[in-house]
Amino acid sequence: MILPLPLVPFEEYMLADDRPAYPMSFFIRLRFSGRFARPALESAVRTAVGRHPLLSAVVRKTGRNRLAWVASDKLEPVVQWTLKPPGDQYPHAPAIDLHSEPGLRLWVLEGEQNSNLLLQFHHSCCDGLAALLLIEDLLVAYALATGQTWRQAALRPLDEKRLLKRGNFGLTRWKLLRMAPKQLVGLLGAQQFLMRSPVPIIPHRPELANAQTPSAFPTACTRAFDVDESAGLRATARREGTTVNNLLARNLFLALEDWRSRHHPGNDADWLRLSVPINLRTAGDRQLPASNVVSMVFLDRRPRKFDNPGRLLKGIHDEMQLIKQFQLGLTFVFSLRVFRALPGGLARATKADRPAVTCVLTNVGTALARVPLPRREGRIVAGNVVLEGMDCLAPIRPYTSAAFTLFKYAHKLNVTLHYDPRPLSPGQAEDLLDTFMRRGRESLQTTS
């Protein structure tokens, strides 16, 4: 057993920023046709979770007041079986206390002819790509437990010793020295991050002290670009000499300002800030169990610059190219190491009562692309169930009331909006998502 393991700075940051009213949780809901065989699913959960030590661990203080992952007294993950709520509602999911329970919860929501599997992850344990790795294991283990005889069905090899280096990002001391001059550009970005004051999408003051999650939590709405539109977005990005992610970031800036003009007009000098997670995995991480190998970059824009969408897209493209060229995705994780060494540590860095980000935009790419199971019209067949679709909900934070997650599945680009139901009504959230989808469809014709 690889445990205990000291927390790396990103894990500690996610834990320090966890609050009962704003859990540092993300969710993935898998929507299946067919109903699960209960013994087979519970066996598959034990098999899958057993391959990922951080998902069955809890946090304890160790010497020098440091935190570490240790084995939990709860030997097996608990699967909660319940009837599927009406519509697209989620069961209430309060914050996970990593000091008393592991950072993974699972629900099976049963309908007459279908099932939903909902997973809640504490972000200290893993990121979205790692969560999908667990889901791959779960689907394969379930297929095998139900007797599915697909010749390629097998669990991919994992090496838990890779967890010892999960905070190194493939960097040696020599590589760190070589990249130090590039990080000076990151220091300029950090200065801008601290000096600018982004606005929330709608003015509000979150209740942080002695508050709990609302009764309706999590709350989300979903949409999908159809197969032709999804291909069209890729073609548009190629035509413009950029990436789909840059195109969608531009579209989200435009959608945010469209939406604000209807619901709460702001000032064209306001700073709108997108938080964009960046995957830091290397080829050496292919056998890494679930963990965080991710950082964040931030895109700041003012609505006064939105009158020329083509120019806005070019600016985003150039900035992201600079981030890649100078490896500025590492700047955020390096800054966490610095903050941890200062008085008050990372807990102090997370307690500022002011907006830090307007909106989150995360793109996990093609979801479950390498699952070694048969497909039916692009949909994974696992034993007696078919994965028809899924929703991915990134965490929401104080003042950051909207988090967009994009992923491709069954040849479609899917969009999930996880929103805070305290400042935003369901109608406002639906309108925000529809506005983003409309901007996406408009970009199929032109970016000017």
Helices and strands as residue ranges (DSSP letters): E 5-6, H 9-16, E 25-33, H 38-49, G 53-56, E 57-61, G 63-65, E 67-71, E 79-83, E 104-110, E 114-122, H 128-145, G 160-165, H 173-195, E 220-225, H 227-239, H 244-263, E 272-279, G 283-285, E 294-301, G 303-305, H 309-325, H 329-341, H 345-349, E 359-366, E 375-376, E 379-382, E 385-393, E 402-409, E 412-419, H 426-442
